[in-house]
Amino acid sequence: MMSHDQNEEIGEMVIKFLARFLSVPPNRIHFDSSIARDFGVAGQDGMDLMEEFAREFSVAMDGFNCGDYFGSEGLNILDLFREFTPLSVGDLIESARAGKWNAV
């Protein structure tokens, strides 16, 4: 079991990772920030983010489907009528702590 300090440290590391990947200041990234809505991540950018996240934090991504969260790259008319599963910074932090994808 992780200590409170270790849990906080992982959260800070995920926020720093996202700040670097998204090119935004860390103070703009919050536990409940939506990766897609608040930072405009979609399509291939979402896939790239999640692949790098999994590699950096050694997270097993079994069961993760990028299209459920980010849709297609570019304009896909079908994406306009589709509701995507929200993905928050908190979801990434929890998965990094667990070492596996925690389906939301």
DACORGI-V701136 format. One record per backbone hydrogen bond with DSSP energy under -0.5 kcal/mol. CO is the residue of the C=O (numbers start at 0). NH is the residue of the N-H. Records with the same first field share a line. If there is no record, write none. Layout:
# DACORGI-V701136
CO = NH, NH
This chain:
# DACORGI-V701136
2 = 6
3 = 7
4 = 8
5 = 9
6 = 10
7 = 11
8 = 12
9 = 13
10 = 14
11 = 15
12 = 16
13 = 17
14 = 18
15 = 19
16 = 20
17 = 21
18 = 22, 23
24 = 27
25 = 28
27 = 29
29 = 32
30 = 89
32 = 88
33 = 37, 38
34 = 38, 40
35 = 39
41 = 44, 45
42 = 45, 46
43 = 47
44 = 48
45 = 49
46 = 50
47 = 51
48 = 52
49 = 53
50 = 54
51 = 55
52 = 56
53 = 57, 58
54 = 57
57 = 59
59 = 100
60 = 63
63 = 65
64 = 67, 68
65 = 68, 69
66 = 70
67 = 84
69 = 42
73 = 75
74 = 76
75 = 78, 79
76 = 79
77 = 80
78 = 81
81 = 83
86 = 34
87 = 91
88 = 92
89 = 93
90 = 94
91 = 95
92 = 96
93 = 97
94 = 98, 99
98 = 59
100 = 102
